[in-house]
Amino acid sequence: MSLFTYLIILIIISIPFAAMVFLPMKWSKPVLVASFIIFILFMYGPMMTMGVLSLQGPEGSMTLPAHDLFSGHWYSQLNADSDLMAGVRDGIGKSLWISLIVAGITAILSLTLGMAFRRSFRGSGILFYAILLSLMTPGLLLSLGLSFLLYYATPYLNDVGINYHTGQAPLGFVPIIGVQAVWALPFGFLVMMSIFNRYDARAEEAARDLGASSVRTFREVTLPLVWTGVFGAGLFGFTLALNEFERTFLVSGAINTLPLELFIITSTSVLRPYVYSLGVVTILFSFLLIGLFLIVSAVAGRKKALAIDEDDGGSMNTSAMHAAPSGD
């Protein structure tokens, strides 16, 4: 980009801060609202444009202006019998399968790490930053390091029947699952840390005082209270793995996930609006998962609120029963 472009970006970024510092509240508020609207358009504008271009007819192109709008032609192309679309559908299946596994790994490890960090232990600070280190490690470097390791380990893998380069064994997915789980784990861990920061351990103490074992306390007390966080951690793992490219690129071997298939399409073939259709389907699926998480969280919060109200009502009734005889 040119120096003029950088200058324009700097001015746009500095306007909200200047408004907050130098303008009165009644004047700065419209400026901040306008800046927020511009940010929303910058973030979601490409998605909306992609959605419009995906609704073109057979004569549609990859750029505006759109032609023959409100047609489902390019969505129907996703189900075509061509080798290209067959590869895309195969990539979708592999991505979903890998994402489900990464979601399970992320949810379980995030829960166990959250349980461990409820109390301080020797080396907890070092472990905490080690977990978060993958957030700061460039994805390609992580992928490159693992690919070197697999290169030198290939003879030993072949001895046990794992043909990594051709992806002929189920364990050929292990490098992909590994790098994606490493990427997703810190997000799930932070979710569980926020859950346990609000967690009241007195419920567990009450269960143990009543004679419950550690396993039963975890199953009937701890897990029901934190399961929305576990679900959220797993959802983080699923969505991050579904869209992960750079960490998968150098360790995938012959296994092509959906992002890798899209990379192959965009770099080796003539682009057509079916790419936008595929992008819209992927985005809608991600939004569906986010909506599912919000619904689950709302239902869980509603049940918790009802349980608290019932407990309060029972306590009030009990108090009234004890107070009534004393009043007679």
N, C-alpha and C positions, 0 to 999 in steps of 0.2 A: 504494500500500500504506500501511497505517496505521503509526504509530510502534511499536505493539506487534509488528507483523510484522517490522519492521526489527530490533527488539530480540531477537526469537527467532532470526533469522538470525545476528546478531552473536554470540549465545551459542553457537550450534551451531558456528560457525567457530572461535571462541576455545577451545573445549573441547580439541581435539587439541594446540594449542600450550601450553595450561596443563598438560596431562598430561605433555608432554615436559619442561617446565621444572621443575615442582614435585613430580612423583611419581617414585618409584623405578621402575627398568626393569620389574620383575615386575608392577607395578600399572599402569604406563602402557601396556604392550603391549596388554592387552584393550581399553582405551579407544581406542587408535589403530586396532585391528582393527575395532571397532564403528563408528568414524567412517568408515573406508574402506568398509565394507559399506553404510552409509547413503548415501555418495557414489555408489556403484555403482548402488544402487536409484534414486537421484534421476536418474542419467544414463540408465539403461536401462529404468527402470520405464515411462515413456511408450511406448517401443517395444514392450515386452511387452504393455501394455494395448491398443495399436493392433493387435498380432497377434491377441489374443483377440477383439476386436470385429470383426475382419475375417472370422472364422470363423462368424459368425452366419448364421442362415437368412434367408429372405425377410422375416420380420417384425422383423428386427434393427434397432436404432437406433444413434445416434451416441454414446450414453452407457451407462455401466454401470447396472443389471446386464445382462449379455449374455443373448440369447434364442436358443434352438435352436442350440446350439454344434456345432462340428465339421461345418460345412456349407461347401461350396465355391461357394455361390450367388454371392457378391459377386465372387469371382475369375472366375467365368464371365461376369459382367457386363462385364468389361474387354474381352471379345471381341464385345460386342453390336453391332448394326448402327445404333445411334442416332448422331445427329450429334455428340452430346457425346463418346461413346467414340471416334468417328472422329477428332475433334480431338485427343483424348488420344494416340491411336496415332500420329497425324501429328507431334505434339509430341515423342513418344519418338524417332521416326525422326530428326527434325531435331536433337534433343539429342545423340543418339549420333554423328551425322555431325559436328557441331560439336566434340564432345568429342574425337573421334579427331584432328581437325586441331589442336586446341589441345594435345593430348598430344604430337603430333609436333613442333610449334613449341617447346613447353616443353623437350622432351628435347634437341633440337638446340641451342637457345640456351643451355640449362644446361650442356651439354657444352663448347661453345665458350667460355663465360664461365669455367667451371672451369679449362679449359686456359689461358686468359689470366691468371687470378689465381694460377697456380702460381708466378709470379715477380712481384716488385714492379715497377711502372712508374709513370710520371708521371701523376698524376690518379687512381690506383687507389682511393685512399680516398674521393674524391668519387663515383666511379662505383659503389663498393660501397654507399654509403648511398643513392645514387639508385635502385639496383636494389631496395633494401629499402623505399624510400619508399612503394610501393604497398601494403605491409602496414599502414601507418599512415594511409593516405588512405581516408576513408569511401567505401564503394562507390557510394552515391548521388551524391556529389560528382563522382566520376570519370565516372559515367554522365551526369550533368547537363552537365559540361563538354564531353564529346564530343557530346552531343545539340545543344548550341549551335553547335559547330563544324560539324556536319552540316547544321544549319538554314541557315547562311550559305553552305555549300558545295553545297546542293541544286541551284541553277541550273547550276553547272559539272558536277555529276554527271549531270544530265539531258542535257547536251550530249554526253556520251560514252555514253549509253544505259543509265545506272544509275538506275532509278526506285526510290530508297531507300524512299519512304513506302509503296509498294505491295509491295515485296519481289519484284519481277518478274525481277530479274537475280541470277545467282549471287553477284555482288559485293555484293548486299544483305546477305550474311552477314558481310562484312568487319568492320563495327563491333562485332558481337557477338563474333566471334573475337578482335578486337583487345583489347577490355576484359577478356575472360576470360583471354587469354594474359598480359596485364599483371598480373593477379591471381595467376596460377599460377606465373609465372616465378620470383619470389623463393623459393618453396618448393623448386622444382627446383634452383635455384642453391645453396641451403643444403645440399641433399642431395649435390650434386657437390663442394662445398667440403669436406664431411666425408669424401668418398671420396678426394679428392686429398690431404687432410692425412695419410692413411695410405698414400699411394702411394709406392712406391720407384722413383725415376727411374733407378736404376742399370740396370734392365732395358732401358730405352731406350738408354742409353749403350752397353751391351753389344751391342745390335742394330746400332747405328751403327758400332761398332768392327769388326763382322763384315761391313760393307759394305752394310747395308740403307739404302735411301733413306728420307727423312722420311715419305713416303706409306706405304711398306711397313711402317715401324716403327709408325706409327699404326694401320694396319689389322691387323697381326699381333701387336703387343705391347700398345700402349696400350689400344685398344678392348676386347680380350678381358678385360683386367684391371679395367676400370671399367664394363663394360656393365650390370652389375646396378644401378649408380647411375643410369645413363641410363634404364634401364627404370623405376626408382623415380621419377625425375623426370617421365617421361611419365605414369606412373600418377597422380602428384599432379595433373598437368594435366588428365587425363581425369576424375577424380572431382570436382575442384573445378569444372570446367566443366559437368559433368552436373547439379550441384545449384545452380548459380549463378542468383540471381534479381535482387538489387538492382543489380548492375552491368549487367545485361542489360535491365532494365525500361524505361529511357528511350531506348535506342538500337535496340530490336528492330524498330521500324516495324510492318509487318504480319506479321512472322515470330514465331510463338509457339513457344518451347521448352517442354519439359515443366514446369519450375517456373512459367512464365507461364500455361500452361494450367491448372495447379492453382490459381493465384491467381484466374483467371477463374471457375473452378468454385466456389471457396469464397466468392466475392464476389457472384455473380450467380445462383446456382441453389440449390435445396434440397439440403443435404448428405445423403448416404446412405453406408453403410459401404463402398461400392466405393472411396471415397477412402482408407480404411485399407488395403484390399487393394492399391491402387496403391502406397501408401507402403511396405508390407511387401515388395512385389516390388522396389522401388527399393533398399531397405535390404539385402535379400539379394543383389542384384546388386553393391552396393558391398562387402559382406563377401566375395563371391566374388572380386572383384578383389584385395582385401587378401590373401586366402588364396593366390591365384595368385602374388602378389609374394613371399610367405613361402616358397612351394614353390620358386620360381625361385631365391631367395636361398640356400635350403638346398642345392639341387642344385649351384649354383655354388660354394658353400663346400665341399661334399663333393668336388667335382672338384679344387678348388684344394688341399685337404688331401691327396688321393691323389697329385696331381702332386708336392707337396713330399715326400711319403713315398718316391715313386719316385726322385726326385732324391737324397734322402738315402741310399736303398738303393744306388743306382748309385755314389755317392761312397764308401760303405763298401766295396762290392765292389772298386772300383778300388784303394782303399788296401790292401785285403787282398791283391790281386794283386801290388802292389808290395812288400808286406811279406814275402810268402812266399819269394821267392828269397833275400832277405837273411837269412832264418832258416835256410836249408839249409846 
